[in-house]
């Protein structure tokens, strides 16, 4: 048979200047506890400092030199988890209260102590010691997990910040690239087509003196070609405006928004209600394109998906915030059903709008349900404080 494994005994320090009391305590409890004795408070304090793992200290109150309360107070300062018990032959209530308060006493025992009672007190004391250590372990584990959680949250916030910065950089890069392409289309292809159109007109005039039949044929072909070139020029202009709204640079945000709404109504055949308000003064100039794109995407979504007859665009200007609302009377949609759809089937319109709103430090709310239309609300902070002006 393998040797029996015995549980480690609890360490108990018994302090009394009467050797008979110490011997009696050892004889009574040495089989259950690992007992160390001391004949004075000073000796007991040195033993406690040099002997780790003492669970319980029992001390007589009245001894030569350091009293029991003074000893237990010092022990509490060194290790508050150790269970402290005072033994006294005096039943003065004030002394007992003083002992409990000064020494943070767990229990007091009156002399002469009863073995059965003291055994019960020691059992409870060691249970308290175990619970205290277990609580300390749990508290340490909890602190460690909280620290790990805080570090994970810090990494998450840092990753989110980097992702937002990257998303913003990608959007800015796309806008810059679109602007570059728009300028090239306008300056290179547009000018080239205009020159070609002029050249055809010169050919028309040069060929006008030939025979009527040949002249009619050439002139008809040239007229058709000129019409085709006119269509190309118009498409290039439209594409250029969509890629980069030059009107923002030329006439400002307010005119660009009015032009956007007018073109939207013409293209989709949807009536638009719009109260003209000056917005450009309330936003930094480098945010105008973002705001324009927000409205452009919201209107595009409404025109392509809502089946609406009417769209209302409104702006509310408050001291610190500006609210932009696009509301249609279309078919609406179920946000819950949309959330269940695969990401590649949802489109990126809402995602792009949400990212632009974050870049503006604002918020976006969508209110919709099947058959009840859709209302998209952008709440944006004002970039400039105009509280002392009268722009409104």
PLY file of the C-alpha trace (Angstrom):
ply
format ascii 1.0
element vertex 392
property float x
property float y
property float z
element edge 391
property int vertex1
property int vertex2
end_header
0.00 0.00 0.00
1.24 3.51 -0.73
2.05 5.62 2.32
-0.81 7.74 3.65
-0.74 11.40 2.72
-1.42 13.67 5.69
-2.69 17.20 5.34
-0.27 19.91 6.44
-1.10 21.19 9.90
-2.09 24.80 10.47
0.61 26.82 12.20
-0.49 28.32 15.52
1.52 30.72 17.71
0.58 30.64 21.42
1.88 33.51 23.59
1.76 33.42 27.43
4.32 34.33 30.08
3.06 31.46 32.26
4.81 28.22 31.15
2.04 26.09 32.65
-0.54 27.65 30.33
1.74 27.14 27.32
2.38 23.49 28.23
-1.33 22.87 28.72
-2.13 24.36 25.32
0.52 22.23 23.59
-0.68 19.05 25.26
-4.28 19.80 24.31
-3.80 20.72 20.63
-0.39 19.55 19.38
-1.91 16.58 17.50
-4.14 18.89 15.46
-1.91 21.94 14.95
1.74 22.84 14.43
2.24 24.89 17.61
4.97 27.37 18.44
5.05 29.04 21.87
6.49 32.34 23.12
6.85 33.69 26.67
6.54 37.39 25.78
5.12 39.72 23.20
8.60 40.72 22.02
9.63 37.09 21.49
6.35 36.31 19.72
6.80 39.25 17.34
10.27 38.06 16.33
8.97 34.52 15.76
6.10 35.86 13.63
8.47 37.93 11.49
10.76 34.97 10.85
8.21 32.16 10.59
6.01 32.41 7.46
2.57 30.89 7.19
1.33 31.29 10.78
-2.45 31.01 10.57
-3.54 31.86 14.12
-2.00 33.80 17.00
-3.41 33.41 20.51
-1.99 35.78 23.09
-2.50 36.44 26.76
-3.44 40.07 27.38
-1.42 40.83 30.51
2.25 39.96 30.21
5.47 41.63 31.30
6.50 44.16 28.67
4.37 44.18 25.52
0.67 43.48 26.12
-1.38 41.07 24.07
-3.28 43.87 22.35
-0.03 45.63 21.39
1.35 42.37 20.01
-1.75 41.61 17.94
-1.81 45.20 16.64
1.77 44.77 15.38
0.89 41.42 13.82
-2.10 42.99 12.08
0.21 45.63 10.60
2.53 42.91 9.26
-0.13 40.50 7.95
-3.80 41.41 8.41
-4.87 37.95 7.18
-3.55 36.15 10.27
-6.39 35.36 12.71
-5.79 37.06 16.06
-7.27 35.80 19.36
-6.84 37.46 22.76
-6.91 35.49 26.03
-7.74 37.45 29.17
-8.59 36.73 32.79
-10.44 40.01 33.12
-14.04 40.46 32.05
-14.11 44.23 32.05
-16.15 45.16 28.98
-14.14 48.29 28.22
-10.91 46.28 28.13
-12.47 43.76 25.76
-13.76 46.48 23.42
-10.35 48.14 23.47
-8.71 44.84 22.56
-11.08 44.23 19.69
-10.65 47.75 18.28
-6.89 48.17 18.71
-5.80 44.70 17.78
-8.52 43.97 15.20
-9.29 40.89 17.25
-11.19 37.99 15.68
-12.21 36.48 19.05
-11.51 36.79 22.76
-11.29 33.88 25.24
-11.75 34.16 28.99
-9.48 32.37 31.44
-9.60 29.63 32.45
-10.32 28.52 28.90
-12.39 25.45 28.15
-10.74 22.92 25.80
-13.93 22.13 23.92
-14.78 25.79 23.44
-11.24 26.69 22.42
-11.10 23.78 19.96
-14.26 25.11 18.30
-12.79 28.62 18.20
-9.58 27.31 16.59
-11.55 25.37 13.97
-13.50 28.48 13.06
-10.30 30.53 13.02
-8.54 28.17 10.60
-11.64 28.13 8.37
-11.51 31.92 8.35
-7.81 31.72 7.44
-8.59 29.39 4.52
-11.44 31.57 3.28
-9.28 34.67 3.51
-6.49 33.06 1.49
-8.96 31.73 -1.08
-10.55 35.16 -1.40
-7.10 36.66 -1.82
-6.29 34.18 -4.58
-9.59 34.96 -6.31
-8.99 38.69 -5.91
-5.49 38.33 -7.37
-6.84 36.27 -10.27
-9.59 38.82 -10.84
-7.08 41.68 -10.83
-4.93 39.78 -13.32
-7.90 39.13 -15.58
-9.01 42.76 -15.29
-5.51 43.83 -16.24
-5.57 41.51 -19.24
-9.02 42.80 -20.17
-7.86 46.41 -19.92
-4.86 45.61 -22.10
-7.11 43.82 -24.61
-9.51 46.79 -24.63
-6.59 49.15 -25.15
-5.36 47.02 -28.08
-8.90 46.89 -29.48
-9.30 50.67 -29.27
-5.90 51.12 -30.87
-6.82 48.68 -33.65
-10.16 50.41 -34.14
-8.40 53.77 -34.31
-5.92 52.46 -36.86
-8.71 50.86 -38.89
-10.71 54.09 -38.87
-7.63 56.03 -39.87
-6.98 53.55 -42.68
-10.60 53.69 -43.82
-10.49 57.47 -43.80
-7.23 57.44 -45.74
-8.74 55.05 -48.31
-11.79 57.25 -48.77
-9.61 60.36 -49.12
-7.38 58.52 -51.56
-10.39 57.46 -53.60
-11.77 61.01 -53.62
-8.38 62.38 -54.71
-8.10 59.79 -57.44
-11.60 60.52 -58.66
-10.79 64.21 -58.70
-7.65 63.54 -60.72
-9.58 61.40 -63.21
-12.30 64.03 -63.43
-9.79 66.74 -64.25
-8.15 64.55 -66.89
-11.52 63.77 -68.46
-12.41 67.44 -68.49
-9.07 68.82 -69.62
-7.84 66.06 -71.95
-10.71 64.04 -73.39
-13.28 66.83 -73.21
-11.00 69.31 -74.95
-10.01 66.76 -77.58
-13.63 65.97 -78.41
-14.44 69.67 -78.59
-11.57 70.15 -81.04
-12.82 67.19 -83.11
-16.29 68.70 -83.19
-14.82 71.98 -84.47
-12.83 70.16 -87.13
-15.95 68.40 -88.41
-17.71 71.74 -88.68
-14.81 73.03 -90.81
-15.13 69.93 -93.05
-18.84 70.59 -93.38
-18.19 74.08 -94.68
-15.43 72.89 -97.03
-17.59 70.18 -98.55
-20.66 72.32 -98.97
-19.61 73.36 -102.57
-19.68 69.81 -104.05
-22.52 68.20 -106.00
-25.82 68.17 -104.16
-25.96 64.39 -103.89
-22.41 63.98 -102.55
-22.72 67.04 -100.42
-25.94 65.77 -98.83
-24.37 62.42 -98.07
-21.27 63.94 -96.51
-23.24 66.54 -94.63
-25.66 63.91 -93.29
-22.78 61.76 -92.07
-21.03 64.71 -90.52
-24.24 65.84 -88.80
-24.66 62.36 -87.35
-21.03 62.27 -86.25
-21.33 65.68 -84.61
-24.41 64.54 -82.73
-22.54 61.46 -81.52
-19.63 63.61 -80.36
-22.06 65.94 -78.56
-23.41 62.91 -76.71
-19.87 61.83 -75.77
-19.05 65.31 -74.48
-22.23 65.35 -72.40
-21.44 61.90 -70.96
-17.90 63.01 -70.13
-19.27 66.08 -68.36
-21.73 63.99 -66.40
-19.05 61.45 -65.47
-16.70 64.25 -64.45
-19.34 65.79 -62.17
-20.08 62.43 -60.55
-16.42 61.65 -59.95
-15.60 65.00 -58.40
-18.19 67.75 -57.96
-16.12 70.66 -59.27
-19.05 72.89 -58.41
-17.99 72.71 -54.74
-14.69 74.35 -55.62
-16.30 76.80 -58.01
-19.51 77.85 -56.23
-19.33 76.28 -52.76
-21.15 73.57 -50.80
-24.59 75.20 -50.80
-24.79 75.53 -54.57
-23.39 72.02 -55.00
-26.15 70.60 -52.76
-28.88 72.48 -54.65
-27.48 71.22 -57.96
-27.24 67.67 -56.57
-30.90 67.68 -55.49
-32.06 69.14 -58.79
-30.17 66.54 -60.83
-31.42 63.75 -58.57
-35.03 64.83 -59.16
-34.47 64.97 -62.92
-32.70 61.60 -63.17
-35.05 59.57 -60.96
-38.29 61.48 -61.53
-38.82 61.91 -57.80
-40.25 65.13 -56.40
-37.93 66.73 -53.83
-38.86 69.08 -51.03
-35.87 71.11 -49.94
-35.58 74.23 -47.83
-32.52 76.16 -48.93
-30.15 76.94 -46.05
-26.55 78.07 -45.96
-24.41 75.26 -44.57
-20.90 76.00 -45.80
-20.18 78.49 -43.01
-20.82 75.90 -40.31
-18.33 73.29 -41.53
-14.61 73.37 -42.16
-13.81 73.60 -45.85
-12.03 70.24 -45.93
-15.25 68.51 -44.78
-17.51 69.92 -47.52
-16.87 67.03 -49.89
-17.68 64.48 -47.15
-21.01 66.19 -46.44
-21.80 66.36 -50.14
-21.06 62.63 -50.49
-23.30 61.80 -47.53
-26.28 63.45 -49.18
-25.33 62.04 -52.57
-25.24 58.46 -51.24
-28.47 58.87 -49.26
-30.28 60.23 -52.33
-28.79 57.54 -54.58
-30.03 54.81 -52.23
-33.48 56.35 -52.17
-33.58 56.73 -55.96
-32.38 53.18 -56.70
-34.14 51.15 -54.01
-37.05 52.97 -52.40
-39.57 53.27 -55.23
-40.49 56.61 -53.66
-42.55 59.39 -55.22
-41.33 62.08 -52.86
-38.14 62.83 -50.96
-37.78 65.52 -48.32
-34.35 66.96 -47.45
-34.15 69.11 -44.34
-31.52 70.71 -42.13
-31.83 71.75 -38.49
-29.14 74.05 -37.14
-28.49 74.06 -33.39
-25.75 75.82 -31.38
-23.45 72.78 -31.41
-24.97 70.36 -33.92
-26.44 70.30 -37.39
-28.94 67.60 -38.33
-29.30 66.55 -41.98
-32.34 64.41 -42.75
-33.27 62.58 -45.97
-36.75 61.03 -45.82
-38.68 59.24 -48.57
-42.16 57.74 -48.86
-40.93 54.54 -50.50
-41.24 50.85 -49.67
-38.78 50.88 -46.76
-37.07 47.71 -45.61
-36.62 45.43 -42.62
-33.43 46.24 -40.73
-33.51 42.80 -39.09
-33.75 41.00 -42.43
-31.03 43.18 -43.91
-28.74 42.38 -40.97
-29.18 38.65 -41.68
-28.11 38.99 -45.31
-24.55 38.03 -46.32
-22.25 41.03 -46.29
-21.56 40.78 -50.04
-25.29 41.10 -50.76
-25.99 44.18 -48.66
-24.08 46.68 -50.75
-21.60 49.16 -49.33
-23.69 52.34 -49.45
-24.68 52.29 -45.78
-21.18 51.24 -44.73
-19.57 54.08 -46.66
-22.06 56.60 -45.21
-21.39 55.33 -41.69
-17.64 55.63 -42.18
-17.93 59.17 -43.52
-20.08 60.13 -40.55
-17.40 58.77 -38.21
-14.79 60.85 -40.02
-16.96 63.89 -39.25
-17.29 62.79 -35.57
-21.04 62.52 -36.05
-23.77 59.90 -35.83
-26.10 58.26 -38.35
-29.56 56.88 -37.53
-31.81 54.97 -39.93
-35.54 54.70 -39.27
-37.42 52.36 -41.58
-39.79 49.44 -41.83
-41.52 47.69 -44.75
-44.12 49.93 -46.38
-43.36 52.96 -44.21
-40.55 54.68 -46.07
-37.04 55.43 -44.87
-35.59 58.32 -42.88
-31.83 58.74 -42.66
-30.61 61.25 -40.06
-27.05 62.58 -39.90
-26.16 64.43 -36.70
-22.91 66.33 -37.18
-20.95 68.67 -34.89
-20.42 72.17 -36.16
-16.81 72.73 -37.08
-16.90 76.45 -36.26
-18.56 78.22 -33.33
-20.89 80.91 -34.71
-22.74 81.57 -31.45
-21.84 85.26 -31.67
-22.98 85.68 -35.29
-26.36 85.93 -36.97
-25.93 83.52 -39.90
-29.17 81.82 -38.90
0 1
1 2
2 3
3 4
4 5
5 6
6 7
7 8
8 9
9 10
10 11
11 12
12 13
13 14
14 15
15 16
16 17
17 18
18 19
19 20
20 21
21 22
22 23
23 24
24 25
25 26
26 27
27 28
28 29
29 30
30 31
31 32
32 33
33 34
34 35
35 36
36 37
37 38
38 39
39 40
40 41
41 42
42 43
43 44
44 45
45 46
46 47
47 48
48 49
49 50
50 51
51 52
52 53
53 54
54 55
55 56
56 57
57 58
58 59
59 60
60 61
61 62
62 63
63 64
64 65
65 66
66 67
67 68
68 69
69 70
70 71
71 72
72 73
73 74
74 75
75 76
76 77
77 78
78 79
79 80
80 81
81 82
82 83
83 84
84 85
85 86
86 87
87 88
88 89
89 90
90 91
91 92
92 93
93 94
94 95
95 96
96 97
97 98
98 99
99 100
100 101
101 102
102 103
103 104
104 105
105 106
106 107
107 108
108 109
109 110
110 111
111 112
112 113
113 114
114 115
115 116
116 117
117 118
118 119
119 120
120 121
121 122
122 123
123 124
124 125
125 126
126 127
127 128
128 129
129 130
130 131
131 132
132 133
133 134
134 135
135 136
136 137
137 138
138 139
139 140
140 141
141 142
142 143
143 144
144 145
145 146
146 147
147 148
148 149
149 150
150 151
151 152
152 153
153 154
154 155
155 156
156 157
157 158
158 159
159 160
160 161
161 162
162 163
163 164
164 165
165 166
166 167
167 168
168 169
169 170
170 171
171 172
172 173
173 174
174 175
175 176
176 177
177 178
178 179
179 180
180 181
181 182
182 183
183 184
184 185
185 186
186 187
187 188
188 189
189 190
190 191
191 192
192 193
193 194
194 195
195 196
196 197
197 198
198 199
199 200
200 201
201 202
202 203
203 204
204 205
205 206
206 207
207 208
208 209
209 210
210 211
211 212
212 213
213 214
214 215
215 216
216 217
217 218
218 219
219 220
220 221
221 222
222 223
223 224
224 225
225 226
226 227
227 228
228 229
229 230
230 231
231 232
232 233
233 234
234 235
235 236
236 237
237 238
238 239
239 240
240 241
241 242
242 243
243 244
244 245
245 246
246 247
247 248
248 249
249 250
250 251
251 252
252 253
253 254
254 255
255 256
256 257
257 258
258 259
259 260
260 261
261 262
262 263
263 264
264 265
265 266
266 267
267 268
268 269
269 270
270 271
271 272
272 273
273 274
274 275
275 276
276 277
277 278
278 279
279 280
280 281
281 282
282 283
283 284
284 285
285 286
286 287
287 288
288 289
289 290
290 291
291 292
292 293
293 294
294 295
295 296
296 297
297 298
298 299
299 300
300 301
301 302
302 303
303 304
304 305
305 306
306 307
307 308
308 309
309 310
310 311
311 312
312 313
313 314
314 315
315 316
316 317
317 318
318 319
319 320
320 321
321 322
322 323
323 324
324 325
325 326
326 327
327 328
328 329
329 330
330 331
331 332
332 333
333 334
334 335
335 336
336 337
337 338
338 339
339 340
340 341
341 342
342 343
343 344
344 345
345 346
346 347
347 348
348 349
349 350
350 351
351 352
352 353
353 354
354 355
355 356
356 357
357 358
358 359
359 360
360 361
361 362
362 363
363 364
364 365
365 366
366 367
367 368
368 369
369 370
370 371
371 372
372 373
373 374
374 375
375 376
376 377
377 378
378 379
379 380
380 381
381 382
382 383
383 384
384 385
385 386
386 387
387 388
388 389
389 390
390 391
